[in-house]
Amino acid sequence: MLVVDDQTPFRLAARMVIKRTPGFEVIGEATSGEDSITMAQELRPDLVLMDINMGAMSGIEATREIVAGAPQTLVFLCSTYNREDLPPGALDTGAAAYLNKEELGPAVLSDLWSKWEPTR
């Protein structure tokens, strides 16, 4: 899994959740939308956990580019927004799912993956 977030504390927390989730491992971390695209092309992760709000390029834009270039890669958007408050365009990026950062845990990650993995 590629973890993308511009905030170090969340990347650390995500890494700990992933470590406790059987069948998952972090293969890379990116701190920007631009870096996430490059790393996704190089690493070919099965899954990208993508923050929405980052510097120059948002996770929304980065998700569109990653999915367009590698449709087999699943992207889960992850932010502090409630689903009904997501920025415009967040739900039509090609992302497989959205989850609130506060809900990220091994059970949620495994459950979301199990809904999408068989269709890949």
Residue pairs with C-beta under 8 A, 6 or more apart in sequence:
1 18
1 24
1 25
1 26
1 27
1 45
1 46
1 47
1 48
1 49
2 26
2 27
2 28
2 29
2 30
2 36
2 39
2 40
2 43
2 45
2 47
2 48
2 49
3 11
3 14
3 15
3 18
3 26
3 28
3 29
3 30
3 48
3 49
4 29
4 30
4 31
4 32
4 33
4 35
4 36
4 48
4 49
4 50
4 51
4 54
4 59
4 62
5 11
5 14
5 31
5 49
5 51
5 54
5 78
6 31
6 32
6 51
6 53
6 54
6 55
7 51
10 51
10 101
11 29
11 31
13 104
14 26
14 49
14 78
14 104
15 26
15 29
17 104
17 105
17 106
17 109
18 24
18 25
18 26
18 109
19 25
19 26
20 106
21 106
21 109
21 110
22 106
22 110
23 110
23 113
24 47
24 109
24 113
27 43
27 45
28 39
28 43
28 45
30 36
30 38
30 39
31 54
32 54
32 55
32 56
32 57
33 54
33 55
33 56
33 57
33 58
33 59
33 61
33 62
34 56
34 57
34 62
36 48
36 50
36 59
36 62
36 66
37 62
37 65
37 66
37 69
40 48
40 66
40 69
40 70
40 73
41 69
41 70
44 70
44 73
45 73
46 72
46 73
46 74
46 117
46 120
47 73
47 74
47 75
47 76
47 113
48 63
48 66
48 73
48 74
48 75
48 76
49 76
49 78
49 104
50 59
50 62
50 63
50 66
50 75
50 76
50 77
50 78
50 95
51 59
51 77
51 78
51 79
52 58
52 59
52 60
52 77
52 78
52 79
52 81
52 86
52 87
52 90
53 59
53 79
54 62
58 87
59 77
59 79
60 77
60 87
60 89
60 90
60 93
63 75
63 77
63 93
63 94
63 95
64 93
64 94
66 73
66 75
67 73
67 75
67 93
67 94
67 95
68 94
71 94
72 120
74 96
74 97
74 113
74 116
74 117
74 120
75 93
75 94
75 95
75 96
76 95
76 96
76 97
76 98
76 99
76 112
77 90
77 93
77 95
77 97
77 98
77 99
78 98
78 99
78 100
78 101
78 104
79 86
79 98
79 100
79 101
80 100
80 101
80 102
81 87
81 90
81 100
82 100
83 98
83 100
86 98
90 98
91 98
96 112
96 116
97 112
97 115
97 116
99 108
99 112
